[in-house]
Amino acid sequence: MFKTEICKIFGIEYPIILGGMLWVGKADLVAAVSEAGGLGLLGAAGMTIEEIENELEKVARQTKKPFGVNIPLLRPDADEMIEASIRGGATAISTSAGNPKKYTRKIKDQGCRVLHVAANVSFARKSEDAGVDAVVAEGYEAGGHNGRDEITTMALVPQVAGAVDIPVVAAGGIADGRGLMAALALGAKGVQVGTRFLAADEAAAHPNYKEAVIQMPDNGTCVTGRTTVGPTRAIKNELTDMIIKAENEGAKPEELLEMIGEGRSAMAAIEGNCVKGTMYCGQIGGGIQGLKSAMEVINDMISEAASIIRSFQSLLQG
């Protein structure tokens, strides 16, 4: 029922891909998502080469199914990250934050598939021209760093699907079967899910961070960083209040960066300081009511999507 081109390309059972989450998407979660029939992606953005190698060894011990690595191309050691990922058994490389053209052929020549994250139609077309196998159309609802054009998933996905010939994966605001069905209806061939897996048993996030997601209301996130690192969506807390206040008062980018300092995301995700740390989270977090295993997340998504199809069939039959 849910076999799409994404399943064929990446050798997976369901067209569900784990978003590459900094500090959170480590070996246990990657393996759990792949074992459940999706494509687990290691969130390698904050990892050293040695850490990538170690995490992939752990993944390989837990699953024989396909898995991959998310690599931000702005990293100066992106080439080394790709090599380490392929040596570690990755069958897919997800690239973001840069132009994939320099790397795509190299990755594919070594037997890996490539998908690239884009936040507007122009970058999606450039990704296709670069030879990637699929493009992730990520809407502004998503947690973490977002596109400066601030286009929502509902508006972005059909435009990208109409502009490229390669399969499109929808991302941003998707956490259940309703989101999966909506994405398919908009022209996507799969979904990338981050926040729902952040609140999964296997996620490496500190329990305080997970609890903050579960307790978050529908309007519990905000966007900061437009004048510095680019739009970044996170759960509202003392830190985001401080940043927004400074931005509204006209603080210069260098003043903001100095005020914020480094290591804020690790402070929340690893240390559990959810007052002064950055808690990347998508808007869909307001609809997450509790922890689940990665297997439960995927099974529930597929079951709910199948139920929606049956209800549509009933409507069509009168």
Secondary structure, 3 states (H helix, E strand, C coil): CCCCHHHHHHCCCCCEEECCCCCCCCHHHHHHHHHCCCEEEEECCCCCHHHHHHHHHHHHHHCCCCEEEEEECCCCCHHHHHHHHHHCCCCEEEEECCCCHHHHHHHHHCCCEEEEEECCHHHHHHHHHCCCCEEEEECCCCCEECCCCCCCHHHHHHHHHHHCCCCEEEECCCCCHHHHHHHHHCCCCEEEECHHHHCECCCCCCHHHHHHHHHCCCCCEEEECCCCCCCEEEECCHHHHHHHHHHHCCCCHHHHHHHHCCCHHHHHHCCCCCCCCCCECCHHHHHCCCCECHHHHHHHHHHHHHHHHHHHHHHHHC
